[in-house]
Structures are given as structure tokens and as C-alpha cells.
Amino acid sequence: MLGFDTTLERARRRDQDALMRLYGLSCNAVFNASYRIVLNEQDAEEITQDAILKAFENLNSFKGSEREFVALVKTIAINKSIDAFRRRRKDPFYVEIDNTADQIEDEDDDFEDFPIEKIKEALNNLPDGYRLTITLRLIEGKEFAEIAEMMGIKESTVRSQYARGLEKLRTTVTAQFNEIPHH
């Protein structure tokens, strides 16, 4: 099997096998990142295709590793997903809050005791602002400032949405977990 650098060089020359390898490297991670934001399979598939095509258009200027390539395509997809999400909604997906949010730090939130399906269900049922900030922070590993820039809101709002979303997620998952008969 070809190394990433060789694959990248061949892809720059539009070699179909190399382009398909790059596509294969990134498509699942990109689709999952997009789907967690738009919550619509068809939209996520379209965004995945668009993000990968955009990355392919800029292969000549890309200088990085396989991991960095996948991260680049995911970032493109996340931005496209947020844009698609905004276009679909009429009202803002966040509430501007000025409080002590600047002092909110990441907590070592531990949901290991709960079934993953319950966590996913609870996360997908959170208000959009909460769901997006938690997804971008915990799952995609984005910094608060980066999320604020992506979403076009203040960093303090992102921190507030994140903290409040985690609390609501914790409360919801705990309530659901307590409804399950334990043996």
C-alpha cells in the first residue's frame, strides 16, 4: 500500500485511485462530524461530498500528514454544517448570555456509567445551542474561541451554552438511567 505522501502526490496529478484513497481516509470521520451538527443523513452526505471536493481543489497547497488532511476536511465540513444549520433555522440557535461564563472551565465530565445510546439520545434532544457547543467541544475537540468564531457568537456565550448544556445533559441522562431497571 502506498504511503500518504505518495498518495497525496498522485492525487495532486488527479490519479483516481489516489483520490479514492484520500476520500476513503476522510469520508466516515467527516460524515459523522457533519451529521452530529445537522442531524440529517442526506444533508450530512452532501456536506461530506462538498467538503472533500473543496479539499481536493486545494491539494496543491496542502502540506501535512494524513491526520492533518482528515482534520482539514472535518473543519471544512463543520463550517459547512454550521452554515447549513443556520440557513435551515429562522431563529438563532443560541441565547446571548452575559454572566460569569468567562470563568467556566472544562470539567472532567464523566458519563462512563451511562449507556452510550442514552447519552447520544439525550445529546440529540438538547436545544440546538447546547448540542452544537457540546458536540464541537467534547467530540470535535474545538477550543471555545474557535467555536465562537465558527458560530459567530461571543466566547462567553459559547462557555455558557457549554456549561448549561452539560448540566442539562447530565440531568437528562441521569433521569433516563434511573428509569432503567438495574439488576
Backbone torsions as a table, in degrees:
resi	resn	phi	psi	omega
1	MET	NA	142.5	-178.9
2	LEU	-71.2	146.4	173.6
3	GLY	-73.2	166.7	-177.1
4	PHE	-62.7	-42.9	-178.3
5	ASP	-60.6	-41.8	178.4
6	THR	-66.6	-42.5	178.2
7	THR	-60.8	-44.4	179.9
8	LEU	-61.5	-45.0	-179.6
9	GLU	-62.9	-42.3	178.2
10	ARG	-67.5	-37.7	178.8
11	ALA	-64.6	-35.2	177.2
12	ARG	-61.8	-28.3	177.5
13	ARG	-90.1	8.9	177.3
14	ARG	66.1	30.7	173.4
15	ASP	-66.9	122.3	-173.9
16	GLN	-61.8	-40.2	179.3
17	ASP	-63.4	-40.9	179.8
18	ALA	-68.0	-41.6	177.3
19	LEU	-62.4	-40.6	178.2
20	MET	-65.6	-35.0	177.2
21	ARG	-65.4	-44.3	177.3
22	LEU	-61.8	-41.6	177.3
23	TYR	-59.4	-48.1	-179.5
24	GLY	-62.1	-34.1	179.1
25	LEU	-65.5	-33.4	-170.3
26	SER	-109.8	-20.3	-167.7
27	CYS	-61.9	-43.2	-178.0
28	ASN	-66.0	-46.8	-179.5
29	ALA	-63.8	-39.8	-178.9
30	VAL	-68.8	-45.7	178.1
31	PHE	-58.8	-47.6	-178.5
32	ASN	-61.3	-42.4	178.5
33	ALA	-62.1	-43.9	179.8
34	SER	-67.0	-45.6	-177.6
35	TYR	-60.1	-38.2	179.7
36	ARG	-62.8	-21.5	179.2
37	ILE	-93.9	-49.9	-173.9
38	VAL	-87.1	-19.9	179.1
39	LEU	53.6	35.4	179.2
40	ASN	-145.5	118.5	-174.2
41	GLU	-60.4	-44.9	-178.5
42	GLN	-63.6	-44.6	177.7
43	ASP	-62.9	-42.2	-179.1
44	ALA	-63.9	-38.8	178.0
45	GLU	-64.1	-44.0	179.8
46	GLU	-64.5	-43.2	179.3
47	ILE	-64.2	-39.9	178.0
48	THR	-59.5	-48.1	179.2
49	GLN	-60.0	-46.6	-179.4
50	ASP	-61.8	-42.5	-178.2
51	ALA	-65.9	-42.9	-180.0
52	ILE	-67.1	-41.6	177.2
53	LEU	-61.2	-41.5	178.5
54	LYS	-62.6	-41.4	177.6
55	ALA	-63.8	-40.5	178.5
56	PHE	-62.1	-37.5	179.4
57	GLU	-63.5	-24.1	-176.1
58	ASN	-111.1	21.4	-178.6
59	LEU	-60.6	-34.7	-177.6
60	ASN	-62.9	-27.9	-179.9
61	SER	-97.0	-5.1	-179.1
62	PHE	-78.9	129.4	175.5
63	LYS	-134.8	102.9	-178.7
64	GLY	-178.2	-174.5	-177.1
65	SER	-89.3	176.2	176.3
66	GLU	-59.9	-45.1	179.7
67	ARG	-61.5	-41.1	179.6
68	GLU	-68.4	-33.4	176.8
69	PHE	-64.4	-48.2	179.8
70	VAL	-61.5	-42.1	179.2
71	ALA	-62.5	-39.5	178.0
72	LEU	-62.5	-47.3	-178.9
73	VAL	-65.2	-38.5	177.6
74	LYS	-63.4	-40.7	179.0
75	THR	-63.3	-42.4	176.4
76	ILE	-59.3	-46.4	-178.4
77	ALA	-65.3	-40.3	179.2
78	ILE	-61.9	-44.9	178.6
79	ASN	-63.4	-42.8	177.5
80	LYS	-64.8	-36.8	179.4
81	SER	-65.8	-43.3	178.3
82	ILE	-64.0	-41.8	177.1
83	ASP	-60.8	-45.7	179.7
84	ALA	-62.9	-40.4	179.5
85	PHE	-62.4	-43.9	179.0
86	ARG	-62.0	-43.6	-179.1
87	ARG	-63.2	-34.5	-177.4
88	ARG	-73.6	-25.2	-175.3
89	ARG	-102.0	147.7	177.1
90	LYS	-92.7	-38.0	-177.8
91	ASP	-98.6	159.1	179.4
92	PRO	-65.7	148.8	-178.3
93	PHE	-94.0	13.8	177.4
94	TYR	-141.1	164.2	175.2
95	VAL	-118.4	125.0	180.0
96	GLU	-71.2	123.1	-176.8
97	ILE	-131.4	127.0	173.7
98	ASP	-108.4	111.5	176.3
99	ASN	-155.5	-147.3	-177.0
100	THR	-88.2	27.3	-176.2
101	ALA	-61.1	-27.1	179.8
102	ASP	-62.2	-21.5	-178.1
103	GLN	-94.9	1.2	178.6
104	ILE	-72.0	127.6	177.5
105	GLU	-110.5	160.2	174.1
106	ASP	-63.0	133.0	174.3
107	GLU	-98.7	155.8	175.8
108	ASP	-83.2	70.9	-177.1
109	ASP	-70.3	125.6	-173.3
110	ASP	-119.8	112.2	179.0
111	PHE	-110.7	18.5	-174.8
112	GLU	-59.7	-26.8	-176.6
113	ASP	-77.9	-6.1	-174.7
114	PHE	-108.8	147.0	177.2
115	PRO	-62.6	135.6	-176.5
116	ILE	-58.9	-35.2	179.6
117	GLU	-64.4	-36.9	177.7
118	LYS	-67.2	-38.3	178.7
119	ILE	-65.8	-46.0	179.0
120	LYS	-60.5	-45.3	-179.6
121	GLU	-60.8	-46.6	-179.6
122	ALA	-64.9	-40.8	179.3
123	LEU	-62.7	-45.1	-178.9
124	ASN	-67.7	-19.5	179.5
125	ASN	-95.9	0.0	176.9
126	LEU	-70.7	156.4	171.0
127	PRO	-55.2	148.1	-171.4
128	ASP	-54.1	-44.1	-179.4
129	GLY	-60.2	-43.3	177.9
130	TYR	-63.4	-49.5	-177.0
131	ARG	-59.9	-44.5	-178.8
132	LEU	-65.3	-45.8	-178.4
133	THR	-66.9	-39.6	177.8
134	ILE	-65.7	-43.6	179.5
135	THR	-60.9	-49.0	-177.7
136	LEU	-66.9	-36.6	-177.4
137	ARG	-79.4	-54.8	-173.1
138	LEU	-81.7	-40.6	-174.5
139	ILE	-88.8	-43.7	-178.2
140	GLU	-91.5	-11.0	175.4
141	GLY	71.8	24.8	-179.2
142	LYS	-79.9	148.6	176.3
143	GLU	-78.6	157.4	-179.1
144	PHE	-57.2	-43.3	-179.0
145	ALA	-63.2	-38.9	179.4
146	GLU	-66.9	-40.8	178.2
147	ILE	-63.8	-43.6	179.5
148	ALA	-58.4	-44.0	179.6
149	GLU	-65.0	-44.3	-179.9
150	MET	-61.2	-39.2	-174.5
151	MET	-91.9	-10.0	179.1
152	GLY	71.4	36.4	-179.7
153	ILE	-133.1	172.0	179.7
154	LYS	-71.3	149.0	177.4
155	GLU	-61.6	-35.6	179.0
156	SER	-63.8	-33.5	177.3
157	THR	-68.3	-41.5	177.8
158	VAL	-60.2	-45.9	-179.1
159	ARG	-62.4	-40.7	178.5
160	SER	-64.6	-47.4	179.4
161	GLN	-60.0	-40.5	-179.3
162	TYR	-64.8	-49.9	-178.1
163	ALA	-64.2	-45.7	-179.9
164	ARG	-67.5	-37.9	178.4
165	GLY	-64.9	-42.5	178.1
166	LEU	-62.9	-40.3	179.5
167	GLU	-64.9	-43.4	178.6
168	LYS	-66.1	-40.1	177.4
169	LEU	-61.8	-46.8	180.0
170	ARG	-60.1	-45.7	-179.6
171	THR	-63.2	-45.3	-178.6
172	THR	-64.6	-47.3	-178.1
173	VAL	-64.9	-41.3	179.3
174	THR	-62.7	-42.8	179.3
175	ALA	-64.0	-43.3	178.6
176	GLN	-64.6	-41.4	-178.6
177	PHE	-63.8	-38.0	-179.3
178	ASN	-70.4	-18.4	177.7
179	GLU	-80.4	-19.3	-177.6
180	ILE	-79.5	129.2	176.3
181	PRO	-66.5	129.5	-179.2
182	HIS	-105.2	140.3	-180.0
183	HIS	-118.0	NA	NA
